[in-house]
Amino acid sequence: MLGREDDHIIGNRMREYLLNTLPEDAGILKTIRDKANQEGNPLLMEETARFLEILVKLKKPERILEAGTAIGYSSILMCQALEGRVHIDTVELDFDVASMANQNVKEAGLSDCIHVIVGDTIDVFSNLQGTYDMIFMDAAKSMYLEVLPHCTRLLNDEGLLVSDNVLFKGMILEPERKKHRTIIRNMREYLDSLCNEGTYSTSLIPIGDGVAVSIKNIKENR
């Protein structure tokens, strides 16, 4: 079911065309999406899911870090796209939601490659060691800016940072909107950092709720 015209940044008619053209979820992913839709739980938008699949197939990361596990849909999608040849650490704040994610991962037969960490994204990211080939940001929009330095530390040179929901249903255009003023301001600063500070090369893609695709630049004169 499509939402109101203002629920999606590209409008319902174009989104309906995309969804009718792109392949649908299958198997465990379809089961998870159908259940989420029935229960009214948020999930990665279908067109964004197809885009994420293509990105991981192109990048072929061996290690992925995810902020915002939810019920495990995106981790399972990325792992399946890479045919299980990946290790994914994914962080979820809510214990009960993380338990549902673990159950879905188990049913998908992917427990060996997906590790669900229960905790606050900033706390977990600040304590992680090692590096990753890709980071997928899909947690609370209010913390994107604060967690960015940790992403930069944890991401390999030429690593991929994919940030979902960056256009915030088009509200990114309304910095003085009272209800979400702080989130909008922080997201604008986040996008400005990605696009203009030189650490990343970034493209903003207006699909779903907006996706930023960033490549970490190689540092010179090491």
C-alpha positions as CSV (number, residue, x, y, z in Angstrom):
1,M,0.0,0.0,0.0
2,L,1.4,3.4,-1.0
3,G,1.2,6.2,1.5
4,R,0.1,9.8,0.9
5,E,1.7,11.8,-1.8
6,D,3.9,13.7,0.7
7,D,5.1,10.5,2.3
8,H,7.7,9.9,-0.5
9,I,10.0,12.4,-2.0
10,I,9.4,11.3,-5.6
11,G,5.6,11.1,-5.3
12,N,3.3,8.2,-5.4
13,R,2.8,7.9,-9.2
14,M,6.5,7.5,-9.9
15,R,7.0,5.3,-6.9
16,E,4.2,3.0,-8.0
17,Y,5.9,2.7,-11.4
18,L,9.2,1.8,-9.8
19,L,7.6,-0.8,-7.6
20,N,5.7,-2.3,-10.5
21,T,8.9,-2.5,-12.5
22,L,11.5,-3.6,-10.0
23,P,11.6,-7.3,-8.8
24,E,9.9,-8.0,-5.6
25,D,11.2,-9.6,-2.4
26,A,11.2,-13.4,-2.3
27,G,11.7,-16.1,0.3
28,I,12.5,-14.9,3.9
29,L,12.7,-11.3,2.8
30,K,9.1,-11.4,1.5
31,T,8.0,-13.1,4.7
32,I,9.7,-10.4,6.8
33,R,8.2,-7.5,4.7
34,D,4.7,-9.0,4.7
35,K,4.8,-9.3,8.5
36,A,6.2,-5.8,9.0
37,N,3.5,-4.4,6.7
38,Q,0.8,-6.3,8.6
39,E,2.1,-5.1,12.0
40,G,2.8,-1.5,10.8
41,N,6.5,-1.7,11.5
42,P,8.9,0.5,9.5
43,L,11.2,-1.3,7.0
44,L,13.7,-0.4,4.3
45,M,11.7,0.9,1.3
46,E,11.5,-1.6,-1.6
47,E,13.2,0.7,-4.1
48,T,16.0,1.4,-1.6
49,A,16.4,-2.3,-1.0
50,R,16.9,-3.0,-4.7
51,F,19.5,-0.1,-4.8
52,L,21.3,-1.5,-1.7
53,E,21.5,-4.9,-3.4
54,I,23.2,-3.5,-6.4
55,L,25.7,-1.5,-4.3
56,V,26.9,-4.5,-2.3
57,K,27.1,-6.6,-5.4
58,L,29.3,-3.9,-7.0
59,K,31.4,-3.3,-4.0
60,K,31.7,-6.9,-2.8
61,P,32.6,-5.9,0.8
62,E,34.0,-8.6,3.1
63,R,33.0,-6.8,6.3
64,I,30.0,-4.6,6.8
65,L,28.9,-2.6,9.8
66,E,25.3,-1.5,10.1
67,A,23.6,1.0,12.4
68,G,19.9,0.1,12.9
69,T,19.3,-3.6,12.6
70,A,15.5,-3.3,13.2
71,I,14.2,-6.9,12.5
72,G,17.2,-7.9,10.4
73,Y,15.8,-7.3,6.9
74,S,18.7,-5.2,5.5
75,S,21.4,-7.4,7.0
76,I,19.8,-10.5,5.5
77,L,19.3,-8.7,2.1
78,M,23.0,-7.7,2.0
79,C,24.2,-11.2,3.1
80,Q,22.0,-12.9,0.5
81,A,23.2,-10.5,-2.2
82,L,26.8,-11.5,-1.4
83,E,25.9,-15.2,-1.2
84,G,27.0,-15.4,2.4
85,R,30.6,-14.3,1.7
86,V,30.6,-11.5,4.2
87,H,30.7,-10.8,7.9
88,I,28.1,-8.2,9.1
89,D,28.1,-6.6,12.5
90,T,24.7,-4.8,13.0
91,V,23.7,-2.7,16.0
92,E,20.2,-2.4,17.5
93,L,19.2,-0.4,20.6
94,D,16.0,-2.3,21.4
95,F,16.5,-5.7,23.0
96,D,13.2,-7.1,21.9
97,V,13.6,-5.9,18.3
98,A,17.1,-7.4,18.3
99,S,15.7,-10.7,19.4
100,M,13.3,-10.7,16.5
101,A,16.2,-9.9,14.2
102,N,18.2,-12.8,15.5
103,Q,15.2,-15.1,15.0
104,N,14.9,-13.9,11.3
105,V,18.6,-14.3,10.8
106,K,18.4,-17.9,12.2
107,E,15.4,-18.7,9.9
108,A,17.4,-17.4,7.0
109,G,20.3,-19.7,7.9
110,L,22.7,-16.8,8.1
111,S,23.7,-16.8,11.8
112,D,27.3,-17.5,10.9
113,C,27.7,-14.3,9.0
114,I,25.4,-11.8,10.7
115,H,26.2,-10.7,14.3
116,V,23.5,-8.6,16.1
117,I,24.9,-6.3,18.7
118,V,22.5,-4.8,21.3
119,G,23.4,-1.3,22.3
120,D,23.4,2.4,21.5
121,T,25.0,3.0,18.1
122,I,27.3,5.8,19.3
123,D,28.5,3.7,22.2
124,V,29.0,0.6,20.2
125,F,30.7,2.4,17.3
126,S,33.1,4.3,19.6
127,N,34.3,1.0,21.1
128,L,34.6,-1.1,18.0
129,Q,38.1,-2.0,16.7
130,G,39.2,-3.1,13.3
131,T,37.9,-1.7,10.0
132,Y,35.1,-2.4,7.6
133,D,34.7,-2.2,3.8
134,M,31.2,-0.8,4.1
135,I,29.0,0.9,6.6
136,F,25.2,1.2,6.3
137,M,23.6,4.0,8.3
138,D,19.9,3.3,9.0
139,A,19.5,4.3,12.6
140,A,17.9,7.3,14.3
141,K,18.5,10.3,12.0
142,S,19.3,12.5,15.0
143,M,22.6,10.8,15.6
144,Y,24.0,10.6,12.1
145,L,26.2,13.7,12.6
146,E,27.6,12.5,16.0
147,V,28.4,9.1,14.7
148,L,30.1,10.3,11.5
149,P,33.7,10.6,13.0
150,H,33.4,7.0,14.2
151,C,32.3,5.9,10.8
152,T,35.4,7.6,9.3
153,R,37.7,5.9,11.8
154,L,36.2,2.4,11.2
155,L,35.9,2.6,7.4
156,N,38.8,1.5,5.1
157,D,40.1,3.8,2.5
158,E,37.8,3.6,-0.5
159,G,35.3,2.1,1.8
160,L,31.6,2.7,1.2
161,L,29.3,4.7,3.5
162,V,25.6,4.4,2.6
163,S,23.2,6.6,4.6
164,D,19.5,6.1,4.3
165,N,16.7,8.5,5.1
166,V,18.9,11.6,4.5
167,L,16.2,13.7,2.8
168,F,13.7,13.1,5.6
169,K,10.5,12.9,3.5
170,G,11.5,16.2,1.9
171,M,11.6,18.0,5.2
172,I,15.3,18.6,4.6
173,L,14.1,21.6,2.6
174,E,12.4,23.1,5.7
175,P,15.2,24.0,8.2
176,E,12.8,26.2,10.3
177,R,10.2,23.5,10.7
178,K,9.6,23.6,14.5
179,K,8.7,20.0,15.1
180,H,11.9,18.5,13.6
181,R,14.2,21.5,13.6
182,T,17.1,19.8,15.4
183,I,17.0,16.7,13.3
184,I,16.8,18.7,10.1
185,R,19.7,20.9,11.2
186,N,21.9,17.9,12.1
187,M,21.1,16.1,8.9
188,R,22.0,19.2,6.8
189,E,25.3,19.4,8.7
190,Y,25.8,15.7,8.1
191,L,25.3,16.0,4.4
192,D,27.5,19.1,4.2
193,S,30.3,17.2,5.9
194,L,29.9,14.3,3.5
195,C,29.8,16.5,0.4
196,N,32.2,19.3,1.2
197,E,34.9,18.5,3.8
198,G,37.0,16.3,1.5
199,T,37.0,13.1,3.5
200,Y,34.4,11.5,1.2
201,S,33.2,11.7,-2.3
202,T,29.4,11.7,-2.2
203,S,26.3,11.4,-4.3
204,L,22.8,12.1,-3.1
205,I,20.2,9.8,-4.6
206,P,16.5,10.9,-4.4
207,I,14.9,7.4,-4.0
208,G,13.0,6.1,-1.1
209,D,13.6,8.6,1.7
210,G,16.9,9.8,0.2
211,V,20.2,7.9,0.1
212,A,23.7,9.3,0.4
213,V,26.4,7.1,-1.2
214,S,29.9,8.1,-0.1
215,I,33.3,6.7,-0.8
216,K,36.1,7.4,1.7
217,N,38.9,9.2,0.0
218,I,42.5,7.9,0.3
219,K,44.6,10.2,2.5
220,E,47.6,11.6,0.8
221,N,51.1,12.0,2.2
222,R,50.8,9.3,4.8
